[in-house]
Amino acid sequence: MTEPVTQSPDTPRVFLFLQGPHGPFFHKLAKMLRLAGGTVWRVGFNAGDRAFWFDRDSYIPYRGAQDDWPATFAALVQAKGVTDIVLYGDTRPIHATAAAQARAMGLTVHVFEEGYLRPYWVTYERGGSNGHSRLMSMNVPDMRKALAQSDMDSALPPAKWGDMRHHVFYGALYHWFVMFRNGQYRNFRPHRDLTVAAEFRLHLSRLLTMPLHAIERRAATLRIRYGGFPYHLCLLQLEHDSSFQKHSPFSTMTEFLELVLNGFAEGAPRHHHLVIKAHPLEDGRVPVKREIKRIARDLGIEGRVHFVRGGKLAQLLGEARSAVTVNSTAGQQVLWRGIPIKVFGDAVYAQPEFVSTQPLPDFFKGAARPDRKAYADYRRFLLETSQIPGGFYSAGGRRQLMRHVVDMMLSPEDPYDALKSGTAAPRQQLRLVN
């Protein structure tokens, strides 16, 4: 983990934006940074980046090869007098390269990510996120010391949230631009293995099949809730997601599924069941359902294994005995309810006070309960530092997010240090935003 750079409050700020979440969030953020006195530039790597950046004078297209990007980035920093870079996720190749160079140059690296307590918050950190976050080197006793500077109650999530349909829509629209309007960016290569055309088809297919999947999901959930059997949860992630690929010991989801199903077959009481829940954005590029059936059949436990396609986790958590995951942020919802959890990858919440260290068969046989008081303090620490209420994709979510994030970016201290020094701005209770 890299310590964040501290900017002097008197230094003229020049922000260089790289790739952001699908949709207009980065454009809105840049507009407010300009109002605050900053200068903003944006590097675009494809037509999707350009489509959502509406200030053409500050847009810098990059049409070169990926091997030429480090030299181009260094030249841009010098030519524009850049003091800060802003990016969404820090593991895609162009971002990882730029972030490493920026840190070496003494620039501030602002990293946005989906919320560690998603979907009601987003993550803002400096230097790195997920396995590169400063949280990876922090412990609960240190967090409790920092919380002594605050007497605020933890924010509660709203009753409902309206971001998912916007997320899917903007994803499909972004890939449409890359697929049909990318003639000027012929050197662009996506950071994932699929072609842009395949990504677009998957986003479009998922958008069109959402009603059908909702019916299938509701039926599966009802069968589990009214089945009368004890069950454990297995929380899946997207195989192509950076948290899975960069911060876990697995290269494929099948490897993880084989480990979990074998551990369940060996250790769980024979009347217990396993519910495997797909990520809400699972789009079918990995045949997860087929692999589950195959492995469960080979182990002779097919009648005790259930698959649920996405949806809200809360409907299944109420009666769950335990949960396993690689490093999904959904693990935070599990811990919030005091349910035992075991993780296999690098996770910002993998603290020994509340994440199991038992061997997997023993965990399924009888998991030790987490320390709920320790987790409550950890969660409160996040909500007072790197977790900002709002969202990237809906208009209401962006409005809520913008009320906090610009001041945090302009602060000379990163969110964790601001809490320690007592300068962190108060956070309000979340409201419903659509």
C-alpha positions as CSV (number, residue, x, y, z in Angstrom):
1,M,0.0,0.0,0.0
2,T,1.2,3.5,-0.9
3,E,0.9,6.5,1.4
4,P,-1.1,9.2,-0.4
5,V,0.6,12.4,-1.5
6,T,-0.4,15.6,0.5
7,Q,-1.0,18.6,-1.6
8,S,-0.5,22.2,-0.3
9,P,-3.9,24.0,-0.1
10,D,-2.2,26.9,-2.0
11,T,-1.0,24.8,-5.0
12,P,-3.0,25.6,-8.2
13,R,-4.8,22.3,-8.9
14,V,-4.7,20.8,-12.4
15,F,-6.7,17.5,-12.7
16,L,-6.1,14.9,-15.4
17,F,-9.1,12.6,-15.7
18,L,-8.6,9.1,-17.2
19,Q,-11.4,6.5,-17.6
20,G,-14.4,6.8,-15.4
21,P,-17.7,5.0,-14.7
22,H,-20.0,4.6,-17.7
23,G,-22.2,7.7,-17.9
24,P,-21.9,11.4,-17.1
25,F,-20.4,11.3,-13.6
26,F,-16.9,12.3,-14.5
27,H,-18.2,15.2,-16.6
28,K,-20.3,16.5,-13.7
29,L,-17.4,16.1,-11.3
30,A,-15.1,18.1,-13.6
31,K,-17.6,20.9,-13.9
32,M,-17.8,21.3,-10.2
33,L,-14.0,21.2,-9.8
34,R,-13.7,24.0,-12.3
35,L,-16.2,26.0,-10.3
36,A,-13.9,25.5,-7.3
37,G,-11.0,27.0,-9.2
38,G,-9.3,23.9,-10.6
39,T,-8.2,23.2,-14.1
40,V,-9.4,20.0,-15.7
41,W,-8.3,17.9,-18.6
42,R,-9.6,14.5,-19.8
43,V,-7.8,11.8,-21.8
44,G,-10.2,9.6,-23.8
45,F,-9.2,6.2,-25.1
46,N,-12.3,5.4,-27.2
47,A,-15.6,6.9,-28.5
48,G,-17.4,5.9,-25.4
49,D,-15.1,8.1,-23.3
50,R,-15.7,11.0,-25.7
51,A,-19.5,10.5,-25.7
52,F,-19.8,11.3,-22.0
53,W,-17.4,14.2,-21.9
54,F,-19.3,17.3,-23.1
55,D,-16.5,19.9,-22.8
56,R,-14.6,19.4,-26.1
57,D,-11.9,22.0,-25.3
58,S,-10.6,20.0,-22.4
59,Y,-10.8,16.6,-24.2
60,I,-7.5,15.0,-25.2
61,P,-7.9,11.9,-27.5
62,Y,-5.3,9.2,-27.1
63,R,-5.1,7.2,-30.3
64,G,-1.6,5.6,-29.9
65,A,-0.6,2.1,-29.0
66,Q,-0.7,0.9,-25.4
67,D,3.1,0.6,-25.3
68,D,3.4,4.3,-26.1
69,W,1.0,5.4,-23.3
70,P,3.6,5.8,-20.5
71,A,5.7,8.3,-22.5
72,T,2.5,10.1,-23.6
73,F,1.3,10.3,-20.0
74,A,4.6,11.7,-18.7
75,A,4.6,14.3,-21.5
76,L,1.0,15.3,-20.7
77,V,1.8,15.8,-17.0
78,Q,4.6,18.1,-17.9
79,A,2.9,20.0,-20.6
80,K,-0.3,20.7,-18.6
81,G,1.3,21.1,-15.2
82,V,-0.8,18.3,-13.8
83,T,-1.0,18.0,-10.0
84,D,-3.7,15.3,-9.7
85,I,-5.0,12.4,-11.7
86,V,-8.5,11.0,-11.4
87,L,-9.5,7.5,-12.4
88,Y,-12.1,4.7,-11.8
89,G,-10.4,1.6,-10.6
90,D,-6.6,1.2,-10.5
91,T,-5.9,-2.1,-12.1
92,R,-6.7,-1.8,-15.8
93,P,-3.4,-1.5,-17.6
94,I,-3.6,2.2,-18.6
95,H,-4.6,3.1,-15.1
96,A,-2.1,1.0,-13.3
97,T,0.7,2.5,-15.4
98,A,-0.5,6.0,-14.9
99,A,-1.0,5.6,-11.2
100,A,2.5,4.2,-10.7
101,Q,4.1,7.1,-12.7
102,A,2.0,9.7,-10.9
103,R,3.0,8.4,-7.5
104,A,6.7,8.5,-8.6
105,M,6.2,12.1,-9.8
106,G,4.6,13.2,-6.5
107,L,1.1,13.7,-7.9
108,T,-2.1,13.0,-6.0
109,V,-4.0,9.9,-7.3
110,H,-7.7,10.0,-6.7
111,V,-9.3,6.6,-7.1
112,F,-13.1,6.0,-7.4
113,E,-14.6,2.6,-7.1
114,E,-18.0,0.9,-6.4
115,G,-18.7,1.2,-2.7
116,Y,-17.2,-1.1,-0.2
117,L,-20.6,-0.8,1.4
118,R,-22.5,-0.8,-2.0
119,P,-25.0,-0.1,-3.3
120,Y,-25.8,2.9,-1.1
121,W,-22.3,4.4,-1.1
122,V,-19.3,4.8,-3.5
123,T,-15.6,4.5,-2.6
124,Y,-13.2,7.4,-2.8
125,E,-9.6,6.8,-1.8
126,R,-6.1,8.2,-2.7
127,G,-3.3,6.0,-4.0
128,G,-5.2,2.8,-4.6
129,S,-8.4,0.8,-3.9
130,N,-9.4,-2.8,-3.0
131,G,-6.2,-4.8,-2.6
132,H,-4.2,-1.6,-3.0
133,S,-6.2,0.4,-0.4
134,R,-4.7,1.8,2.7
135,L,-7.3,-0.2,4.6
136,M,-5.2,-3.4,3.9
137,S,-2.6,-2.2,6.4
138,M,-5.1,-0.9,9.0
139,N,-6.5,-2.8,12.0
140,V,-9.5,-2.4,14.2
141,P,-7.7,-1.0,17.2
142,D,-6.2,1.8,15.1
143,M,-9.7,2.5,13.6
144,R,-11.1,2.8,17.1
145,K,-8.5,5.4,18.0
146,A,-9.4,7.5,14.9
147,L,-13.1,7.2,15.8
148,A,-12.4,8.9,19.1
149,Q,-12.4,12.2,17.1
150,S,-16.1,11.7,16.2
151,D,-19.3,11.2,18.1
152,M,-21.6,10.7,15.1
153,D,-23.9,7.8,14.6
154,S,-23.5,5.5,11.7
155,A,-25.6,6.3,8.6
156,L,-28.3,3.9,7.7
157,P,-29.0,2.8,4.1
158,P,-32.3,3.9,2.4
159,A,-35.2,1.5,2.0
160,K,-34.6,1.3,-1.7
161,W,-32.2,2.4,-4.4
162,G,-32.7,3.2,-8.1
163,D,-29.2,2.7,-9.6
164,M,-29.1,-0.8,-11.2
165,R,-31.2,-0.1,-14.3
166,H,-29.2,3.1,-15.0
167,H,-25.9,1.1,-14.6
168,V,-27.0,-1.4,-17.2
169,F,-28.3,1.3,-19.6
170,Y,-25.1,3.3,-19.5
171,G,-23.0,0.2,-19.9
172,A,-24.9,-0.8,-23.1
173,L,-24.8,2.8,-24.4
174,Y,-21.0,3.1,-23.8
175,H,-20.3,-0.1,-25.6
176,W,-22.5,1.0,-28.5
177,F,-20.3,4.0,-29.1
178,V,-17.2,1.9,-28.9
179,M,-18.6,-0.6,-31.3
180,F,-20.0,1.7,-33.9
181,R,-18.2,5.1,-33.5
182,N,-14.7,4.0,-32.7
183,G,-13.1,4.6,-36.1
184,Q,-10.7,7.3,-34.8
185,Y,-9.4,5.0,-32.0
186,R,-8.2,2.0,-34.0
187,N,-5.5,1.2,-31.5
188,F,-7.9,0.9,-28.5
189,R,-7.9,-2.5,-26.8
190,P,-10.4,-3.2,-24.0
191,H,-8.9,-4.1,-20.6
192,R,-11.1,-7.3,-20.6
193,D,-10.7,-10.4,-22.8
194,L,-14.0,-10.0,-24.7
195,T,-14.3,-7.9,-27.8
196,V,-16.2,-4.7,-27.7
197,A,-18.9,-6.2,-29.9
198,A,-19.3,-9.1,-27.5
199,E,-19.5,-6.7,-24.5
200,F,-22.2,-4.7,-26.2
201,R,-24.3,-7.8,-27.0
202,L,-24.0,-8.9,-23.4
203,H,-25.1,-5.6,-22.0
204,L,-28.0,-5.3,-24.5
205,S,-29.1,-8.9,-23.8
206,R,-29.0,-8.3,-20.1
207,L,-31.1,-5.1,-20.4
208,L,-33.7,-6.9,-22.5
209,T,-33.9,-10.0,-20.3
210,M,-34.1,-8.3,-17.0
211,P,-37.9,-8.9,-16.6
212,L,-37.5,-12.6,-17.4
213,H,-34.6,-13.0,-15.0
214,A,-36.6,-11.2,-12.3
215,I,-39.3,-13.8,-12.5
216,E,-36.8,-16.7,-12.5
217,R,-35.0,-15.1,-9.5
218,R,-38.2,-14.6,-7.5
219,A,-39.2,-18.2,-8.0
220,A,-35.8,-19.5,-6.9
221,T,-35.8,-17.3,-3.9
222,L,-39.3,-18.4,-2.8
223,R,-38.3,-22.1,-3.1
224,I,-35.4,-21.4,-0.8
225,R,-37.3,-19.3,1.7
226,Y,-40.1,-21.8,2.0
227,G,-38.0,-24.9,1.7
228,G,-37.6,-25.4,5.5
229,F,-33.9,-26.4,5.3
230,P,-30.9,-24.7,6.8
231,Y,-28.7,-23.2,4.2
232,H,-25.3,-21.5,3.6
233,L,-24.6,-18.8,1.0
234,C,-21.9,-18.7,-1.6
235,L,-21.6,-15.1,-3.0
236,L,-20.2,-15.0,-6.5
237,Q,-18.5,-12.1,-8.3
238,L,-17.8,-11.3,-11.9
239,E,-15.0,-13.4,-13.1
240,H,-13.6,-10.5,-15.2
241,D,-13.8,-8.1,-12.2
242,S,-10.5,-6.7,-11.0
243,S,-11.1,-7.7,-7.4
244,F,-11.3,-11.3,-8.6
245,Q,-8.5,-11.3,-11.1
246,K,-6.0,-9.1,-9.3
247,H,-6.7,-9.7,-5.6
248,S,-7.6,-13.4,-5.4
249,P,-5.8,-16.8,-5.7
250,F,-8.2,-17.9,-8.5
251,S,-8.0,-17.4,-12.2
252,T,-11.5,-18.7,-13.0
253,M,-14.9,-18.8,-11.2
254,T,-14.9,-22.6,-11.7
255,E,-11.8,-23.0,-9.5
256,F,-13.6,-21.2,-6.7
257,L,-16.8,-23.2,-7.2
258,E,-15.0,-26.5,-7.1
259,L,-13.3,-25.5,-3.8
260,V,-16.6,-24.4,-2.2
261,L,-18.7,-27.3,-3.3
262,N,-16.1,-29.9,-2.3
263,G,-15.8,-28.2,1.1
264,F,-19.6,-28.2,1.5
265,A,-19.9,-31.8,0.5
266,E,-17.2,-32.8,3.0
267,G,-18.1,-30.7,6.0
268,A,-21.8,-29.6,6.0
269,P,-24.4,-31.7,7.8
270,R,-26.4,-33.7,5.2
271,H,-29.6,-31.9,5.8
272,H,-28.0,-28.5,5.0
273,H,-28.2,-26.8,1.6
274,L,-25.9,-24.4,-0.3
275,V,-27.4,-21.4,-2.1
276,I,-25.1,-19.9,-4.7
277,K,-26.0,-16.4,-5.6
278,A,-24.7,-14.8,-8.8
279,H,-23.5,-11.2,-9.0
280,P,-26.3,-8.7,-9.9
281,L,-24.4,-7.8,-13.1
282,E,-23.7,-11.4,-14.2
283,D,-24.2,-11.4,-18.0
284,G,-23.7,-15.0,-19.0
285,R,-20.1,-14.7,-20.4
286,V,-19.2,-17.5,-17.9
287,P,-21.5,-20.5,-17.8
288,V,-21.8,-20.4,-14.0
289,K,-25.1,-22.2,-13.7
290,R,-23.9,-25.1,-15.9
291,E,-20.7,-25.5,-14.0
292,I,-22.5,-25.6,-10.7
293,K,-24.8,-28.3,-11.9
294,R,-21.8,-30.3,-13.2
295,I,-19.8,-30.1,-10.0
296,A,-22.7,-30.8,-7.7
297,R,-23.7,-33.8,-9.8
298,D,-20.2,-35.2,-9.7
299,L,-20.2,-34.8,-5.9
300,G,-23.7,-36.3,-5.5
301,I,-25.2,-33.2,-3.8
302,E,-27.2,-31.8,-6.7
303,G,-30.4,-31.9,-4.7
304,R,-28.8,-29.7,-2.0
305,V,-27.4,-26.9,-4.2
306,H,-29.5,-24.0,-5.5
307,F,-28.6,-21.2,-7.9
308,V,-30.1,-17.7,-7.7
309,R,-29.5,-15.3,-10.5
310,G,-28.6,-11.9,-9.1
311,G,-31.1,-9.8,-7.2
312,K,-31.0,-8.3,-3.7
313,L,-29.0,-10.3,-1.2
314,A,-31.1,-9.1,1.8
315,Q,-33.9,-11.5,0.8
316,L,-31.6,-14.5,1.4
317,L,-29.5,-13.3,4.4
318,G,-32.2,-13.5,7.0
319,E,-32.1,-17.2,7.4
320,A,-28.5,-18.0,6.2
321,R,-26.2,-19.9,8.6
322,S,-23.0,-18.7,7.0
323,A,-21.5,-17.3,3.8
324,V,-18.4,-17.8,1.7
325,T,-16.9,-15.5,-1.0
326,V,-13.7,-14.7,-2.7
327,N,-13.6,-11.0,-1.7
328,S,-17.0,-9.7,-2.7
329,T,-18.1,-6.4,-1.1
330,A,-21.4,-8.2,-0.4
331,G,-19.5,-9.7,2.5
332,Q,-20.1,-6.5,4.3
333,Q,-23.9,-7.1,4.3
334,V,-23.2,-10.5,5.8
335,L,-21.1,-9.1,8.6
336,W,-23.6,-6.3,9.3
337,R,-26.1,-9.1,10.2
338,G,-23.6,-11.0,12.4
339,I,-23.4,-14.0,10.0
340,P,-20.1,-15.9,9.9
341,I,-18.2,-15.4,6.7
342,K,-15.0,-16.9,5.1
343,V,-13.1,-15.1,2.3
344,F,-10.3,-16.4,0.1
345,G,-8.9,-13.3,-1.6
346,D,-7.6,-9.9,-0.4
347,A,-10.6,-8.0,1.0
348,V,-10.6,-4.7,2.8
349,Y,-12.9,-6.2,5.5
350,A,-10.8,-9.3,6.1
351,Q,-10.0,-8.5,9.8
352,P,-9.3,-11.4,12.2
353,E,-12.0,-10.1,14.6
354,F,-14.8,-10.9,12.2
355,V,-13.7,-13.1,9.3
356,S,-13.3,-16.8,9.8
357,T,-9.9,-18.6,9.6
358,Q,-11.4,-22.1,10.0
359,P,-10.7,-24.7,7.3
360,L,-13.6,-24.8,4.8
361,P,-15.1,-28.1,5.8
362,D,-15.0,-27.1,9.5
363,F,-16.5,-23.8,8.6
364,F,-19.5,-25.5,7.0
365,K,-19.7,-27.9,9.9
366,G,-20.0,-25.1,12.5
367,A,-18.7,-21.6,11.8
368,A,-17.6,-19.3,14.6
369,R,-19.6,-16.1,14.9
370,P,-18.0,-12.8,14.1
371,D,-17.3,-10.1,16.7
372,R,-20.2,-7.8,15.9
373,K,-18.9,-4.9,18.1
374,A,-15.6,-4.9,16.2
375,Y,-17.4,-5.0,12.8
376,A,-19.7,-2.1,13.9
377,D,-16.6,0.0,14.7
378,Y,-15.0,-1.0,11.3
379,R,-18.2,-0.1,9.4
380,R,-18.5,3.2,11.2
381,F,-14.9,4.0,10.3
382,L,-15.6,3.4,6.6
383,L,-18.7,5.6,6.7
384,E,-16.7,8.4,8.2
385,T,-13.9,8.2,5.7
386,S,-13.9,6.6,2.2
387,Q,-17.6,5.7,1.8
388,I,-19.6,8.6,0.3
389,P,-23.4,8.5,0.1
390,G,-24.7,8.5,-3.5
391,G,-24.1,6.7,-6.8
392,F,-22.4,7.1,-10.2
393,Y,-25.3,6.2,-12.4
394,S,-28.7,7.8,-11.4
395,A,-29.1,11.5,-11.5
396,G,-30.2,11.5,-7.8
397,G,-27.2,9.4,-6.8
398,R,-24.8,11.8,-8.6
399,R,-26.4,14.8,-6.8
400,Q,-26.0,13.2,-3.5
401,L,-22.4,12.2,-4.2
402,M,-21.4,15.6,-5.4
403,R,-22.4,17.2,-2.1
404,H,-19.3,15.6,-0.5
405,V,-16.8,14.4,-3.0
406,V,-15.4,17.7,-4.4
407,D,-14.5,19.0,-0.9
408,M,-12.8,15.7,-0.2
409,M,-10.8,15.9,-3.4
410,L,-9.7,19.4,-2.6
411,S,-8.7,18.6,0.9
412,P,-5.0,18.5,1.7
413,E,-5.7,15.2,3.6
414,D,-7.0,11.9,2.4
415,P,-10.2,10.6,4.0
416,Y,-8.5,8.4,6.5
417,D,-6.1,11.1,7.8
418,A,-8.9,13.7,7.9
419,L,-10.7,11.6,10.4
420,K,-7.6,11.2,12.6
421,S,-7.0,14.9,12.6
422,G,-10.6,15.8,13.2
423,T,-11.1,17.8,9.9
424,A,-13.4,15.3,8.2
425,A,-16.7,16.9,7.2
426,P,-19.9,15.5,8.8
427,R,-21.8,12.9,6.8
428,Q,-25.6,13.1,6.7
429,Q,-28.1,10.2,7.0
430,L,-28.8,8.8,3.6
431,R,-32.0,9.7,1.8
432,L,-33.8,7.9,-0.9
433,V,-32.5,9.0,-4.3
434,N,-33.8,8.0,-7.7
